[in-house]
Amino acid sequence: DPTSSEAFILPKDKSVEYVGKEPDLKMRQIYQTLEKSKAAKVVAIVDACFSGMTDGAAVYKGVAAAHFKPKAYIPTPKMVILTAGKDTQFSNSFDEKKHRMFSYYIIKSLIDGRKELVDIYQEVRLKVKDESRKKGGSYEQEPQMIGNSKLKL
């Protein structure tokens, strides 16, 4: 939301004008709901961008996406969040794999047997960063890990 700087999930079937009116789509609300659950630990994997752009196109018409700076969320010790990129980047498609780039490498790392979140993150971060650079400078994507990196799967 360019007015409040709150990050929202924009489902494919919703218009950007609607999302800011739906509190259940606010990332802060989603994270807090996960943290309040009875789960002993929470690993949130978010393949979404926070830049206001998607596949190179601005989400909000007439608003410069590069000016978006969403409010940071600091999770409690029972949670770790893996995101597709920095808040100034967007989540790339991986057309040759018919998937999103970040999701593809997360899934591949899990299938390959990685169990430690730090190992998964480091591997995925490097592969996404390298692959996104092949698309060109404005497509650079570097996944982030926020929260308790010592949590075990």
Secondary structure, 3 states (H helix, E strand, C coil): CCCCCCCECCCCCCCHHHHCCCHHHEHHHHHHHHHHCCCCCEEEEECCCCCCEECCEECCCCCCHHHCCCCCCCCCCCEEEEECCCCCCCCCEEHHHCEEHHHHHHHHHHHCCCCEHHHHHHHHHHHHHHHHHHHCHHHCCCCEEEECCCCEC
